[in-house]
Amino acid sequence: MFPDIIQKVPVRDYGIEGLEVHVDHTPTGTVYFVSASKEVEFPLHSHAAQWTVVVSGECRFTMNGETRIYRAGETYLIPADTPHQITLCAGYSEVDYVDDPND
């Protein structure tokens, strides 16, 4: 789903079928290139602050009791330590920046 230049970024194996995640660390944070070839549901979790850009497809995102659908071109911000849940639909991709260089 991402161009060839992203294929050079190391892959992190989460052991989830249909999920591909390329991860690169900077001195100040971590960049993720995430794609899902089938529906992938992440349970409620929290971490450092995260900013996401939806590249393709759609996801169902729940935070603070509110569920919203995000589609290509939209962005969202997750404040640090805020519990949230996300379901990636088949064909979905996103780029994330997490405010933690060791994430």
N, C-alpha and C positions, 0 to 999 in steps of 0.2 A: 504493500500500500504506500510505502514511502519510496522516494527516489534512491538510486544506487548509492549516493553519497552517504545515506543513513545506514546502509548495510555494513559499512565499515565500523560503525559504532558497536561496541561490545554488547552481546545479548545477555540478559539475565533470565535464567530459567526459573520460572515460578511453579513449574510442574502442573500447569493448567492447560489442557488441550484447547487449541484454537487461539491462545494468547501469545503474542510476540512482543517483547519489550527490549528495546535498545536503550542502554543507560550510559550516560557520560557525566563525569564529575567535573565541576569547576571549583575554584578556590572558595566560592561563596555558596554554592548550591549544587543540585543534581538535576540534570535534564533527562527526561524520559520521552521516548518515541514509542507509543503504545498502539497496537492494532489487534483487532479481534476478528477472526474468520468465522466465529460462531458466537452465540450469546455466552457471556461470561459475567457471573455475579460475584461481586466482592462483598463480604460481610461488613457490618458496622465496624469502623476502625477510626483511628486518629493518628496524626503525625505532625511534622512541622508545617508551616504555611505552604500552600500550593496554589499556583496559578495555572489554569488549563486553557488551551485553545483547541476546540474541536475541529479536526481537519476533514473528516468525512463521516457519514452515517449519523447515528444518534445514540444517546445514552439516557438512562433514567437515574437521576441523582437526587438523593434525599439528605437533607441537612436541617437541623432544628425543627423537625417534624413536617417539613414542606418538601414535596416531591415535584421535580421539574424535569421536563424533557429538554435536552440541549442538542442542537444540530450544528452541522458544518458552518463555520464562521463565527460561532458564538464562543464566549469565554466565561469562566467563573473563577472565583477566588474562594479558597477554603482557609479560614483563619487557623493559626496554630492551635493544636490540641482540641479541635472541634470534631466530635464524632460525626461521621457521615457514612453513607452507603451508596454504591454505584453499580448499575448493571449496564454492561456494554452490549449493544446489539450487534449482530453479525454485520460485518462490513464497516465497523466503527474504527476510527483512528483519532489520536490526540497527541499533542505535545504538552508536556508538563514541566514546570520549573518548581522544584521543592527547595525551600529555604534551609537546606541542610547539606553540606558538602559530603557527608558520610552516609546519606540515606541509601 
